[in-house]
Amino acid sequence: MTGSTGWPEAPRTESCVLCSGGLDSIVLLEWAAQHAPAQPVYVRAGLAWEAQELDAVRRIVQPSNDIRPLAILDFDVRDLYPPSHWALRGTPPAYDTPDQDVYLPGRNLLLLSKTGVLAAARRIGRILIGPLAGNPFPDATSAFFRAMSEALSLALAHSLTIEAPFTTLHKADVIRLGAMLGVPLGATLSCMNPRDGLHCGLCSKCRERRDAFQEADIPDPTTYLAPSPRASAPHPIPEK
Protein backbone atom coordinates (compact mmCIF):
# COMPACT_ATOMS: atom_id res chain seq x y z
CA MET A 1 0.00 0.00 0.00
CA THR A 2 1.25 3.48 -0.91
CA GLY A 3 0.71 6.40 1.43
CA SER A 4 -0.13 10.00 0.57
CA THR A 5 3.59 10.83 0.33
CA GLY A 6 4.07 8.40 -2.53
CA TRP A 7 6.16 6.04 -0.36
CA PRO A 8 4.84 2.66 0.85
CA GLU A 9 2.75 3.08 3.99
CA ALA A 10 4.50 1.88 7.13
CA PRO A 11 2.77 -0.79 9.27
CA ARG A 12 0.70 0.09 12.33
CA THR A 13 1.49 -3.07 14.31
CA GLU A 14 4.77 -4.62 15.43
CA SER A 15 7.02 -6.29 12.87
CA CYS A 16 10.19 -8.36 12.78
CA VAL A 17 12.57 -6.69 10.33
CA LEU A 18 15.41 -8.63 8.75
CA CYS A 19 18.50 -6.41 8.99
CA SER A 20 21.83 -7.01 7.29
CA GLY A 21 23.33 -3.60 7.98
CA GLY A 22 23.02 -2.59 4.34
CA LEU A 23 21.23 0.43 2.93
CA ASP A 24 17.99 -1.35 2.11
CA SER A 25 17.45 -3.15 5.40
CA ILE A 26 18.42 -0.24 7.67
CA VAL A 27 16.09 2.11 5.80
CA LEU A 28 13.42 -0.61 6.01
CA LEU A 29 13.87 -0.77 9.79
CA GLU A 30 13.60 2.99 10.27
CA TRP A 31 10.60 3.12 7.93
CA ALA A 32 8.85 0.28 9.81
CA ALA A 33 9.41 1.96 13.18
CA GLN A 34 7.51 5.13 12.23
CA HIS A 35 4.15 3.99 13.65
CA ALA A 36 4.77 0.72 15.54
CA PRO A 37 7.58 -1.13 17.33
CA ALA A 38 10.08 -2.91 15.09
CA GLN A 39 12.12 -5.95 16.09
CA PRO A 40 15.42 -6.00 14.14
CA VAL A 41 16.73 -9.48 13.38
CA TYR A 42 20.18 -10.45 12.11
CA VAL A 43 20.72 -14.05 11.00
CA ARG A 44 24.31 -15.31 10.91
CA ALA A 45 24.87 -17.93 8.23
CA GLY A 46 28.65 -18.34 8.21
CA LEU A 47 29.34 -16.01 5.27
CA ALA A 48 32.72 -14.32 4.99
CA TRP A 49 31.60 -10.72 5.52
CA GLU A 50 29.23 -11.27 8.45
CA ALA A 51 31.48 -10.21 11.35
CA GLN A 52 31.92 -6.73 9.89
CA GLU A 53 28.30 -6.60 8.76
CA LEU A 54 27.16 -7.40 12.28
CA ASP A 55 29.46 -4.72 13.69
CA ALA A 56 27.72 -2.22 11.41
CA VAL A 57 24.27 -3.37 12.53
CA ARG A 58 25.24 -3.07 16.19
CA ARG A 59 26.58 0.46 15.65
CA ILE A 60 23.49 1.66 13.79
CA VAL A 61 20.64 -0.15 15.54
CA GLN A 62 20.18 1.35 18.98
CA PRO A 63 17.20 0.28 21.10
CA SER A 64 14.54 2.95 21.61
CA ASN A 65 10.81 3.23 22.21
CA ASP A 66 10.31 2.28 18.57
CA ILE A 67 13.12 -0.19 17.94
CA ARG A 68 13.59 -3.33 20.05
CA PRO A 69 17.04 -4.66 20.99
CA LEU A 70 18.70 -6.49 18.11
CA ALA A 71 17.98 -10.23 17.96
CA ILE A 72 20.86 -12.31 16.58
CA LEU A 73 20.04 -15.79 15.26
CA ASP A 74 22.23 -18.50 13.71
CA PHE A 75 21.45 -20.64 10.65
CA ASP A 76 24.77 -21.90 9.29
CA VAL A 77 25.12 -22.68 5.56
CA ARG A 78 28.70 -23.97 5.71
CA ASP A 79 27.37 -27.52 5.63
CA LEU A 80 25.32 -26.68 2.52
CA TYR A 81 27.70 -24.63 0.36
CA PRO A 82 31.06 -26.10 -0.76
CA PRO A 83 34.13 -24.68 0.99
CA SER A 84 35.21 -23.16 -2.34
CA HIS A 85 32.05 -21.03 -2.57
CA TRP A 86 32.92 -17.34 -3.02
CA ALA A 87 30.60 -16.26 -0.17
CA LEU A 88 32.50 -18.49 2.27
CA ARG A 89 35.97 -17.67 0.95
CA GLY A 90 35.35 -13.92 0.76
CA THR A 91 36.16 -13.62 -2.94
CA PRO A 92 33.07 -11.93 -4.39
CA PRO A 93 32.29 -11.74 -8.11
CA ALA A 94 33.62 -8.87 -10.17
CA TYR A 95 32.39 -5.27 -10.14
CA ASP A 96 29.96 -5.49 -13.05
CA THR A 97 28.66 -8.99 -12.27
CA PRO A 98 24.86 -9.04 -12.78
CA ASP A 99 22.62 -9.72 -9.80
CA GLN A 100 21.52 -13.14 -11.01
CA ASP A 101 25.11 -14.37 -10.78
CA VAL A 102 25.43 -13.66 -7.05
CA TYR A 103 22.45 -15.77 -5.98
CA LEU A 104 22.85 -17.57 -2.65
CA PRO A 105 20.59 -20.64 -2.89
CA GLY A 106 17.86 -20.78 -0.27
CA ARG A 107 18.98 -17.61 1.52
CA ASN A 108 15.56 -16.06 2.07
CA LEU A 109 14.08 -19.48 2.84
CA LEU A 110 16.56 -19.93 5.68
CA LEU A 111 16.32 -16.35 6.97
CA LEU A 112 12.53 -16.43 7.08
CA SER A 113 12.32 -19.89 8.66
CA LYS A 114 14.43 -18.92 11.64
CA THR A 115 12.85 -15.49 11.98
CA GLY A 116 9.38 -17.04 11.78
CA VAL A 117 10.04 -19.13 14.87
CA LEU A 118 11.23 -16.01 16.72
CA ALA A 119 8.16 -14.04 15.59
CA ALA A 120 5.82 -16.78 16.81
CA ALA A 121 7.58 -16.98 20.18
CA ARG A 122 7.20 -13.20 20.63
CA ARG A 123 3.63 -13.12 19.24
CA ILE A 124 4.61 -10.85 16.35
CA GLY A 125 2.47 -11.29 13.26
CA ARG A 126 4.61 -9.77 10.51
CA ILE A 127 8.09 -10.20 9.05
CA LEU A 128 9.49 -7.49 6.78
CA ILE A 129 12.21 -8.25 4.25
CA GLY A 130 13.90 -5.85 1.86
CA PRO A 131 14.12 -7.00 -1.79
CA LEU A 132 13.81 -4.18 -4.29
CA ALA A 133 12.29 -3.79 -7.75
CA GLY A 134 13.91 -6.03 -10.33
CA ASN A 135 15.18 -8.63 -7.84
CA PRO A 136 15.73 -11.72 -10.04
CA PHE A 137 15.85 -14.42 -7.37
CA PRO A 138 13.17 -17.14 -7.00
CA ASP A 139 12.95 -16.67 -3.22
CA ALA A 140 12.14 -12.95 -3.57
CA THR A 141 8.85 -13.27 -5.46
CA SER A 142 5.40 -12.41 -4.13
CA ALA A 143 4.35 -16.03 -4.78
CA PHE A 144 7.18 -17.30 -2.58
CA PHE A 145 6.38 -14.86 0.23
CA ARG A 146 2.69 -15.85 0.16
CA ALA A 147 3.55 -19.55 0.25
CA MET A 148 6.11 -19.05 3.01
CA SER A 149 3.62 -17.03 5.06
CA GLU A 150 1.10 -19.85 4.84
CA ALA A 151 3.67 -22.56 5.60
CA LEU A 152 5.02 -20.76 8.67
CA SER A 153 1.53 -19.95 9.92
CA LEU A 154 0.54 -23.61 9.66
CA ALA A 155 3.78 -24.96 11.12
CA LEU A 156 3.81 -22.57 14.07
CA ALA A 157 0.05 -22.33 14.72
CA HIS A 158 0.54 -18.56 14.61
CA SER A 159 -0.79 -16.21 11.96
CA LEU A 160 2.25 -14.74 10.22
CA THR A 161 2.55 -12.53 7.15
CA ILE A 162 5.76 -11.94 5.21
CA GLU A 163 5.87 -8.58 3.46
CA ALA A 164 8.38 -7.04 1.07
CA PRO A 165 7.22 -3.40 1.01
CA PHE A 166 10.12 -2.05 -1.08
CA THR A 167 9.56 -4.20 -4.18
CA THR A 168 8.28 -1.16 -6.09
CA LEU A 169 11.42 0.84 -5.22
CA HIS A 170 14.92 0.92 -6.70
CA LYS A 171 18.02 1.49 -4.58
CA ALA A 172 18.11 5.19 -5.50
CA ASP A 173 14.54 5.48 -4.17
CA VAL A 174 15.59 3.79 -0.94
CA ILE A 175 18.46 6.26 -0.54
CA ARG A 176 16.05 9.17 -1.00
CA LEU A 177 13.66 7.66 1.55
CA GLY A 178 16.52 7.04 3.98
CA ALA A 179 17.70 10.63 3.64
CA MET A 180 14.16 11.84 4.34
CA LEU A 181 13.97 9.63 7.46
CA GLY A 182 17.37 10.79 8.72
CA VAL A 183 19.03 7.37 8.36
CA PRO A 184 22.85 7.51 8.76
CA LEU A 185 23.42 6.21 5.23
CA GLY A 186 27.20 6.47 5.48
CA ALA A 187 27.25 4.04 8.41
CA THR A 188 25.50 1.27 6.49
CA LEU A 189 27.58 -1.53 4.97
CA SER A 190 26.72 -2.92 1.54
CA CYS A 191 29.85 -4.85 0.59
CA MET A 192 30.81 -8.49 0.07
CA ASN A 193 34.47 -7.96 0.91
CA PRO A 194 34.74 -5.23 3.59
CA ARG A 195 38.00 -4.42 5.34
CA ASP A 196 38.11 -2.70 8.75
CA GLY A 197 34.47 -1.70 8.35
CA LEU A 198 35.08 -0.03 4.98
CA HIS A 199 33.71 -0.89 1.55
CA CYS A 200 36.13 -2.64 -0.78
CA GLY A 201 34.95 -0.60 -3.77
CA LEU A 202 35.44 -3.52 -6.15
CA CYS A 203 32.51 -5.91 -5.62
CA SER A 204 29.15 -5.75 -7.35
CA LYS A 205 27.43 -4.51 -4.17
CA CYS A 206 29.79 -1.53 -4.08
CA ARG A 207 28.97 -0.87 -7.72
CA GLU A 208 25.23 -0.94 -6.94
CA ARG A 209 25.78 1.46 -4.05
CA ARG A 210 27.86 3.93 -6.06
CA ASP A 211 25.41 3.90 -8.95
CA ALA A 212 22.41 4.36 -6.66
CA PHE A 213 23.82 7.42 -4.89
CA GLN A 214 24.60 8.94 -8.26
CA GLU A 215 21.10 8.21 -9.54
CA ALA A 216 19.53 9.60 -6.35
CA ASP A 217 21.57 12.78 -6.81
CA ILE A 218 22.68 12.56 -3.17
CA PRO A 219 26.38 12.83 -2.24
CA ASP A 220 27.80 9.39 -1.47
CA PRO A 221 29.16 9.44 2.12
CA THR A 222 30.80 6.03 1.71
CA THR A 223 34.53 5.45 2.07
CA TYR A 224 35.69 2.96 -0.57
CA LEU A 225 39.10 1.33 -0.30
CA ALA A 226 39.49 1.30 -4.09
CA PRO A 227 38.18 3.58 -6.81
CA SER A 228 35.61 2.32 -9.27
CA PRO A 229 37.21 0.10 -11.93
CA ARG A 230 35.15 2.03 -14.43
CA ALA A 231 36.99 5.24 -13.51
CA SER A 232 40.36 3.62 -14.20
CA ALA A 233 39.32 1.99 -17.45
CA PRO A 234 41.17 3.46 -20.48
CA HIS A 235 39.09 5.72 -22.67
CA PRO A 236 38.85 4.73 -26.33
CA ILE A 237 40.95 6.83 -28.70
CA PRO A 238 38.62 8.66 -31.07
CA GLU A 239 39.04 7.89 -34.73
CA LYS A 240 40.50 10.64 -36.86
C-alpha positions as CSV (number, residue, x, y, z in Angstrom):
1,M,0.0,0.0,0.0
2,T,1.3,3.5,-0.9
3,G,0.7,6.4,1.4
4,S,-0.1,10.0,0.6
5,T,3.6,10.8,0.3
6,G,4.1,8.4,-2.5
7,W,6.2,6.0,-0.4
8,P,4.8,2.7,0.8
9,E,2.7,3.1,4.0
10,A,4.5,1.9,7.1
11,P,2.8,-0.8,9.3
12,R,0.7,0.1,12.3
13,T,1.5,-3.1,14.3
14,E,4.8,-4.6,15.4
15,S,7.0,-6.3,12.9
16,C,10.2,-8.4,12.8
17,V,12.6,-6.7,10.3
18,L,15.4,-8.6,8.7
19,C,18.5,-6.4,9.0
20,S,21.8,-7.0,7.3
21,G,23.3,-3.6,8.0
22,G,23.0,-2.6,4.3
23,L,21.2,0.4,2.9
24,D,18.0,-1.3,2.1
25,S,17.5,-3.2,5.4
26,I,18.4,-0.2,7.7
27,V,16.1,2.1,5.8
28,L,13.4,-0.6,6.0
29,L,13.9,-0.8,9.8
30,E,13.6,3.0,10.3
31,W,10.6,3.1,7.9
32,A,8.8,0.3,9.8
33,A,9.4,2.0,13.2
34,Q,7.5,5.1,12.2
35,H,4.1,4.0,13.6
36,A,4.8,0.7,15.5
37,P,7.6,-1.1,17.3
38,A,10.1,-2.9,15.1
39,Q,12.1,-5.9,16.1
40,P,15.4,-6.0,14.1
41,V,16.7,-9.5,13.4
42,Y,20.2,-10.4,12.1
43,V,20.7,-14.0,11.0
44,R,24.3,-15.3,10.9
45,A,24.9,-17.9,8.2
46,G,28.7,-18.3,8.2
47,L,29.3,-16.0,5.3
48,A,32.7,-14.3,5.0
49,W,31.6,-10.7,5.5
50,E,29.2,-11.3,8.5
51,A,31.5,-10.2,11.3
52,Q,31.9,-6.7,9.9
53,E,28.3,-6.6,8.8
54,L,27.2,-7.4,12.3
55,D,29.5,-4.7,13.7
56,A,27.7,-2.2,11.4
57,V,24.3,-3.4,12.5
58,R,25.2,-3.1,16.2
59,R,26.6,0.5,15.7
60,I,23.5,1.7,13.8
61,V,20.6,-0.1,15.5
62,Q,20.2,1.3,19.0
63,P,17.2,0.3,21.1
64,S,14.5,2.9,21.6
65,N,10.8,3.2,22.2
66,D,10.3,2.3,18.6
67,I,13.1,-0.2,17.9
68,R,13.6,-3.3,20.0
69,P,17.0,-4.7,21.0
70,L,18.7,-6.5,18.1
71,A,18.0,-10.2,18.0
72,I,20.9,-12.3,16.6
73,L,20.0,-15.8,15.3
74,D,22.2,-18.5,13.7
75,F,21.5,-20.6,10.7
76,D,24.8,-21.9,9.3
77,V,25.1,-22.7,5.6
78,R,28.7,-24.0,5.7
79,D,27.4,-27.5,5.6
80,L,25.3,-26.7,2.5
81,Y,27.7,-24.6,0.4
82,P,31.1,-26.1,-0.8
83,P,34.1,-24.7,1.0
84,S,35.2,-23.2,-2.3
85,H,32.0,-21.0,-2.6
86,W,32.9,-17.3,-3.0
87,A,30.6,-16.3,-0.2
88,L,32.5,-18.5,2.3
89,R,36.0,-17.7,0.9
90,G,35.3,-13.9,0.8
91,T,36.2,-13.6,-2.9
92,P,33.1,-11.9,-4.4
93,P,32.3,-11.7,-8.1
94,A,33.6,-8.9,-10.2
95,Y,32.4,-5.3,-10.1
96,D,30.0,-5.5,-13.1
97,T,28.7,-9.0,-12.3
98,P,24.9,-9.0,-12.8
99,D,22.6,-9.7,-9.8
100,Q,21.5,-13.1,-11.0
101,D,25.1,-14.4,-10.8
102,V,25.4,-13.7,-7.0
103,Y,22.5,-15.8,-6.0
104,L,22.9,-17.6,-2.6
105,P,20.6,-20.6,-2.9
106,G,17.9,-20.8,-0.3
107,R,19.0,-17.6,1.5
108,N,15.6,-16.1,2.1
109,L,14.1,-19.5,2.8
110,L,16.6,-19.9,5.7
111,L,16.3,-16.4,7.0
112,L,12.5,-16.4,7.1
113,S,12.3,-19.9,8.7
114,K,14.4,-18.9,11.6
115,T,12.8,-15.5,12.0
116,G,9.4,-17.0,11.8
117,V,10.0,-19.1,14.9
118,L,11.2,-16.0,16.7
119,A,8.2,-14.0,15.6
120,A,5.8,-16.8,16.8
121,A,7.6,-17.0,20.2
122,R,7.2,-13.2,20.6
123,R,3.6,-13.1,19.2
124,I,4.6,-10.8,16.4
125,G,2.5,-11.3,13.3
126,R,4.6,-9.8,10.5
127,I,8.1,-10.2,9.0
128,L,9.5,-7.5,6.8
129,I,12.2,-8.3,4.3
130,G,13.9,-5.8,1.9
131,P,14.1,-7.0,-1.8
132,L,13.8,-4.2,-4.3
133,A,12.3,-3.8,-7.8
134,G,13.9,-6.0,-10.3
135,N,15.2,-8.6,-7.8
136,P,15.7,-11.7,-10.0
137,F,15.9,-14.4,-7.4
138,P,13.2,-17.1,-7.0
139,D,12.9,-16.7,-3.2
140,A,12.1,-13.0,-3.6
141,T,8.9,-13.3,-5.5
142,S,5.4,-12.4,-4.1
143,A,4.3,-16.0,-4.8
144,F,7.2,-17.3,-2.6
145,F,6.4,-14.9,0.2
146,R,2.7,-15.8,0.2
147,A,3.5,-19.6,0.2
148,M,6.1,-19.1,3.0
149,S,3.6,-17.0,5.1
150,E,1.1,-19.8,4.8
151,A,3.7,-22.6,5.6
152,L,5.0,-20.8,8.7
153,S,1.5,-19.9,9.9
154,L,0.5,-23.6,9.7
155,A,3.8,-25.0,11.1
156,L,3.8,-22.6,14.1
157,A,0.0,-22.3,14.7
158,H,0.5,-18.6,14.6
159,S,-0.8,-16.2,12.0
160,L,2.2,-14.7,10.2
161,T,2.6,-12.5,7.2
162,I,5.8,-11.9,5.2
163,E,5.9,-8.6,3.5
164,A,8.4,-7.0,1.1
165,P,7.2,-3.4,1.0
166,F,10.1,-2.0,-1.1
167,T,9.6,-4.2,-4.2
168,T,8.3,-1.2,-6.1
169,L,11.4,0.8,-5.2
170,H,14.9,0.9,-6.7
171,K,18.0,1.5,-4.6
172,A,18.1,5.2,-5.5
173,D,14.5,5.5,-4.2
174,V,15.6,3.8,-0.9
175,I,18.5,6.3,-0.5
176,R,16.0,9.2,-1.0
177,L,13.7,7.7,1.6
178,G,16.5,7.0,4.0
179,A,17.7,10.6,3.6
180,M,14.2,11.8,4.3
181,L,14.0,9.6,7.5
182,G,17.4,10.8,8.7
183,V,19.0,7.4,8.4
184,P,22.9,7.5,8.8
185,L,23.4,6.2,5.2
186,G,27.2,6.5,5.5
187,A,27.2,4.0,8.4
188,T,25.5,1.3,6.5
189,L,27.6,-1.5,5.0
190,S,26.7,-2.9,1.5
191,C,29.8,-4.9,0.6
192,M,30.8,-8.5,0.1
193,N,34.5,-8.0,0.9
194,P,34.7,-5.2,3.6
195,R,38.0,-4.4,5.3
196,D,38.1,-2.7,8.8
197,G,34.5,-1.7,8.3
198,L,35.1,0.0,5.0
199,H,33.7,-0.9,1.6
200,C,36.1,-2.6,-0.8
201,G,34.9,-0.6,-3.8
202,L,35.4,-3.5,-6.2
203,C,32.5,-5.9,-5.6
204,S,29.1,-5.8,-7.3
205,K,27.4,-4.5,-4.2
206,C,29.8,-1.5,-4.1
207,R,29.0,-0.9,-7.7
208,E,25.2,-0.9,-6.9
209,R,25.8,1.5,-4.0
210,R,27.9,3.9,-6.1
211,D,25.4,3.9,-9.0
212,A,22.4,4.4,-6.7
213,F,23.8,7.4,-4.9
214,Q,24.6,8.9,-8.3
215,E,21.1,8.2,-9.5
216,A,19.5,9.6,-6.3
217,D,21.6,12.8,-6.8
218,I,22.7,12.6,-3.2
219,P,26.4,12.8,-2.2
220,D,27.8,9.4,-1.5
221,P,29.2,9.4,2.1
222,T,30.8,6.0,1.7
223,T,34.5,5.4,2.1
224,Y,35.7,3.0,-0.6
225,L,39.1,1.3,-0.3
226,A,39.5,1.3,-4.1
227,P,38.2,3.6,-6.8
228,S,35.6,2.3,-9.3
229,P,37.2,0.1,-11.9
230,R,35.2,2.0,-14.4
231,A,37.0,5.2,-13.5
232,S,40.4,3.6,-14.2
233,A,39.3,2.0,-17.5
234,P,41.2,3.5,-20.5
235,H,39.1,5.7,-22.7
236,P,38.9,4.7,-26.3
237,I,41.0,6.8,-28.7
238,P,38.6,8.7,-31.1
239,E,39.0,7.9,-34.7
240,K,40.5,10.6,-36.9
